[in-house]
Amino acid sequence: MAETKKITAQEIRSRILSAKDAKTEKLEIEEWNVTVWIHSLKYGERNRLLLKSGLGTKTTGELDVDQINNFIMSLVVATTRDEDGNKVFTKDDIKELETRNSETIDRIATIATRLSGLGAEGRAQIKGRFQRG
């Protein structure tokens, strides 16, 4: 019987912290005649984005349109990259991005949402923060 080597806590830590675990999805945007790569958010990025947009706090009211817009625009800026992983947009581009086709922006945001753990389950958790009760 072959003896298996135990992995130490330090080895586990090293493997985890050096893992390349980001998710990426290629998106061809015909309307803009470009191909972009949508990257998942890192855990801290996602939480800062939620807090900055106002979606990360409990409230007893309804979702605010400005909060949703801020979240979507910030998500698009944070996750849209070129083939080498460089960010395509900065926060200074948000006003201009707001003038683009909403369906196209929604496509980017939908992919980014899914890749970043904010898919149906994540959206349900976020929505739960805004339920009265």
Beta strands, then each sheet from edge to edge (+ up, - down):
strand 1: 24-29
strand 2: 34-39
strand 3: 80-81
sheet 1: 1+ 2- 3+
end
